[in-house]
């Protein structure tokens, strides 16, 4: 009996360890812990230094540390570098804070939408789901293969989700390969 209890305890411990490992995703070379909030995790990603700088400049740090929940489509540094020359520098100027805030909140949807939830919304919408962003704009999500979601902004530009379901204490992050822009 004692051996059975010890064996059962070992199995439970192994299962808990495996579950935790599955929930902890590496982004930008760093572990993203599901018990931390969006900001606490994002500041550690080497792939999101431009996004973090922009969030700070826009004054959105406190907002993204609240309970949420939020779904964040987080562009990598390369996505910002692919914008026309001077765009990031212009957006980071204090006099452009309102525009920067609109661009950043265009990447955020209220609620916690993981891959399964977005996929379900796409199926329910006969191949597309229109997501309303925190800025009030619209993103259109479509399937591009069995496990690839493409987002289309209001200008017809697209971004692919490259890393899904990075769970946070206050939502979920999906890494995207392009900056999405609302109609200005």
C-alpha positions as CSV (number, residue, x, y, z in Angstrom):
1,X,0.0,0.0,0.0
2,X,2.8,2.4,1.0
3,X,4.6,1.7,-2.4
4,X,1.3,2.4,-4.3
5,X,0.9,5.8,-2.5
6,X,4.5,6.8,-3.2
7,X,4.1,5.7,-6.9
8,X,0.9,7.6,-7.2
9,X,2.5,10.7,-5.6
10,X,5.4,10.5,-8.1
11,X,3.0,10.2,-11.0
12,X,1.0,13.3,-9.8
13,X,4.2,15.2,-9.3
14,X,5.4,14.3,-12.8
15,X,2.1,15.2,-14.3
16,X,2.1,18.6,-12.6
17,X,5.6,19.3,-13.8
18,X,4.7,18.3,-17.4
19,X,1.5,20.5,-17.2
20,X,3.6,23.5,-16.0
21,X,6.2,23.0,-18.7
22,X,3.4,22.9,-21.4
23,X,2.0,26.2,-20.2
24,X,5.4,27.9,-20.0
25,X,6.3,29.0,-23.5
26,X,9.6,30.5,-24.6
27,X,9.3,33.8,-26.5
28,X,12.4,35.8,-27.5
29,X,14.6,33.3,-25.8
30,X,12.9,33.7,-22.4
31,X,10.3,31.7,-20.6
32,X,6.8,33.3,-20.4
33,X,5.2,32.3,-17.1
34,X,1.4,32.0,-16.9
35,X,1.4,33.3,-13.4
36,X,2.9,36.7,-14.5
37,X,0.9,39.4,-16.3
38,X,1.4,40.6,-19.9
39,X,3.9,43.3,-19.0
40,X,5.9,41.2,-16.6
41,X,6.5,38.6,-19.3
42,X,6.9,40.9,-22.3
43,X,9.7,42.9,-20.8
44,X,11.8,39.7,-20.8
45,X,11.4,38.9,-24.5
46,X,14.3,39.9,-26.6
47,X,12.0,39.8,-29.7
48,X,9.6,42.5,-28.2
49,X,11.9,45.3,-27.1
50,X,10.4,47.8,-29.6
51,X,6.9,46.8,-28.5
52,X,7.8,47.2,-24.8
53,X,9.3,50.6,-25.5
54,X,6.2,51.7,-27.4
55,X,3.9,50.4,-24.6
56,X,5.9,52.5,-22.1
57,X,5.9,55.6,-24.3
58,X,2.1,55.3,-24.8
59,X,1.5,55.0,-21.0
60,X,-0.1,51.6,-21.4
61,X,2.0,49.6,-18.8
62,X,-0.5,50.1,-16.0
63,X,-3.5,49.1,-18.2
64,X,-1.8,45.9,-19.4
65,X,-1.0,45.0,-15.8
66,X,-4.7,45.1,-14.7
67,X,-6.8,41.9,-14.4
68,X,-8.1,42.2,-18.0
69,X,-8.4,39.7,-19.5
70,X,-6.7,40.8,-22.7
71,X,-5.7,39.1,-25.9
72,X,-2.6,40.7,-27.3
73,X,-1.3,40.3,-30.8
74,X,2.3,41.2,-30.2
75,X,4.5,42.2,-33.1
76,X,8.1,41.2,-33.0
77,X,11.0,43.7,-33.5
78,X,11.4,42.8,-37.2
79,X,7.7,43.7,-37.7
80,X,8.4,47.3,-36.5
81,X,11.6,47.4,-38.6
82,X,9.6,46.6,-41.7
83,X,7.4,49.7,-41.3
84,X,8.4,52.6,-43.6
85,X,11.6,54.3,-42.4
86,X,11.1,56.8,-39.6
87,X,7.7,55.4,-38.6
88,X,8.7,54.1,-35.2
89,X,10.7,57.1,-34.3
90,X,7.8,59.4,-35.3
91,X,5.3,57.4,-33.3
92,X,7.5,57.4,-30.2
93,X,7.6,61.3,-30.0
94,X,5.5,62.7,-27.2
95,X,3.4,64.7,-29.5
96,X,2.2,61.5,-31.3
97,X,1.2,59.7,-28.1
98,X,-2.5,59.5,-29.1
99,X,-1.6,57.9,-32.5
100,X,0.8,55.5,-30.9
101,X,-1.8,54.5,-28.3
102,X,-4.3,53.9,-31.1
103,X,-1.9,51.6,-33.0
104,X,-1.0,49.6,-29.9
105,X,-4.5,49.2,-28.7
106,X,-5.4,48.0,-32.2
107,X,-3.4,44.9,-31.3
108,X,-5.5,44.2,-28.2
109,X,-8.9,42.5,-28.0
110,X,-10.8,42.4,-24.7
111,X,-11.2,38.9,-23.3
112,X,-9.0,35.8,-23.4
113,X,-9.0,34.3,-27.0
114,X,-6.6,31.4,-27.4
115,X,-6.1,29.5,-30.6
116,X,-9.2,27.3,-30.0
117,X,-11.5,30.3,-29.4
118,X,-10.3,32.2,-32.4
119,X,-10.6,29.1,-34.6
120,X,-14.1,28.5,-33.3
121,X,-15.1,32.1,-34.1
122,X,-13.7,31.7,-37.6
123,X,-15.7,28.5,-38.1
124,X,-18.9,30.1,-36.7
125,X,-18.3,33.1,-39.1
126,X,-18.1,30.8,-42.2
127,X,-14.4,31.3,-42.6
128,X,-13.7,34.6,-40.9
129,X,-14.1,36.2,-37.6
130,X,-14.2,40.0,-37.1
131,X,-12.5,40.9,-33.8
132,X,-13.2,44.3,-32.3
133,X,-10.0,45.8,-30.8
134,X,-9.7,47.9,-27.7
135,X,-9.1,50.9,-30.0
136,X,-12.5,50.3,-31.6
137,X,-11.1,49.0,-34.9
138,X,-11.7,45.7,-36.5
139,X,-9.3,42.8,-37.3
140,X,-10.4,39.9,-39.5
141,X,-9.1,36.5,-38.6
142,X,-9.0,33.7,-41.1
143,X,-7.5,30.2,-41.2
144,X,-4.5,29.7,-43.5
145,X,-4.0,26.0,-43.2
146,X,-4.9,23.6,-40.4
147,X,-3.0,25.5,-37.6
148,X,-2.3,29.0,-38.9
149,X,-4.4,32.0,-38.3
150,X,-3.9,35.2,-40.4
151,X,-5.1,38.6,-39.2
152,X,-6.0,41.3,-41.7
153,X,-6.2,44.9,-40.6
154,X,-8.6,47.6,-41.9
155,X,-6.1,48.6,-44.6
156,X,-5.8,45.0,-46.1
157,X,-2.4,44.3,-44.6
158,X,-1.9,40.9,-43.0
159,X,0.0,39.3,-40.1
160,X,0.5,35.7,-39.3
161,X,0.5,34.4,-35.8
162,X,3.8,32.7,-35.3
163,X,3.5,31.7,-31.6
164,X,0.1,30.9,-30.2
165,X,-1.3,30.7,-26.7
166,X,1.3,32.3,-24.5
167,X,-1.0,32.4,-21.4
168,X,-0.7,35.2,-18.9
169,X,-2.3,35.8,-15.5
170,X,-4.4,38.5,-17.2
171,X,-4.9,37.0,-20.7
172,X,-3.1,35.5,-23.6
173,X,-0.4,36.7,-26.1
174,X,-0.1,35.6,-29.7
175,X,3.2,36.6,-31.4
176,X,2.6,38.2,-34.9
177,X,5.1,38.9,-37.7
178,X,3.7,42.3,-38.8
179,X,2.4,45.5,-37.3
180,X,-1.3,45.9,-37.9
181,X,-2.6,49.4,-38.6
182,X,-6.0,50.9,-38.0
183,X,-7.6,53.3,-40.4
184,X,-6.3,56.7,-39.3
